[in-house]
Every structure is written in structure tokens, then in C-alpha cells.
Amino acid sequence: MRTYVPRGRDTETIEQGGGWFVLDASGLVMGRVATRIARILIGKDKANYTPNLDCGDHVVVINADKIRLTGNKLEQKIYRHHSGFPGGLKEVPAKRLRPTRADWMLREAVLGMLPKNKLRALRAKKLRIYLDDKGLARHTGQKPQLLPQ
């Protein structure tokens, strides 16, 4: 008996089954939500998963501003970026970033869990994060399914 492995030309049939999912992040832990989203974007839970093809689904996250950080991460976690100039290291603690940029924090967590390869940008495009539940109205045409908590 042979194992069926989808190829690049079979991506149309894979994409037809591509679904849309909604995840309400209110009260959930950021790291656990990020791993769950990454699995869906990669398509690991599907029967036709192939590592070299983008066979994941779209994910819409609502209420990202109500996401939880465990332990002392709110005070101790620091987001860093560098401007490229000498002395250009910028550090912002999660406590200052969370009220306005909670969607960016969750996106960074999810992107850090995706494989660093050519499919990463395609998978990242399938993620939409909104601070409140009003962003869901934009995706009613896709008929997204609600993921259980």
C-alpha cells in the first residue's frame, strides 16, 4: 500500500478545504493561544498535512486586548528592536505595550512559533488579530467557525 503525498499541483484541492476559524482570546494565556494558532496556520491537525506546502487555515482572533500573561511577564517581559544605528537599541516592557499594541504582541508570539522558511510569510497573511470583537464583522462572508475555548 502506498502513502499519498500531495504535490504542488494538488494545492487547489487542498485550498478548497481551507477554512476560517474564530478564536476569542479573552481570558486565555498568550503562549497557549499562540501555539494553538500556529498549529492551525501550519495545518498540522489536517489529514493532508504536507511540510513543504501551505495547507493551513485562516484564523481570526478577537478580543486580543483581554489576553492574559502568566507569572511576572507583564513586568519582566521586554520587547526589543534595534534601529541599526549605534546605541539604537529600543526596549519596551510588556506593561507599557499591552494597552495599545496587544494585537502586535500576540502576532509576534505566533510568528515566533512558525517555522523560519519560505512559507512563513504566506502563513502569516492568514492571521488576523483584532483588539475587540467588532473586527469579526469584516469576515462574516467567509462563514468562520468558532474554535472552542
Stockholm file with secondary structure:
# STOCKHOLM 1.0

chainA/1-149         MRTYVPRGRDTETIEQGGGWFVLDASGLVMGRVATRIARILIGKDKANYTPNLDCGDHVVVINADKIRLTGNKLEQKIYRHHSGFPGGLKEVPAKRLRPTRADWMLREAVLGMLPKNKLRALRAKKLRIYLDDKGLARHTGQKPQLLPQ
#=GR chainA/1-149 SS CCCCCCCGGGHHHHHHTCCEEEEECTTCBHHHHHHHHHHHHHTTTSTTCCTTSCCCCEEEEECGGGCBCCTTHHHHCEEEEECSSTTCEEEEEHHHHHHHHHHHHHHHHHHHHSCSSTTHHHHHTTEEECSSGGGGGGGGGGCCEECCC
#=GC SS_cons         CCCCCCCGGGHHHHHHTCCEEEEECTTCBHHHHHHHHHHHHHTTTSTTCCTTSCCCCEEEEECGGGCBCCTTHHHHCEEEEECSSTTCEEEEEHHHHHHHHHHHHHHHHHHHHSCSSTTHHHHHTTEEECSSGGGGGGGGGGCCEECCC
//
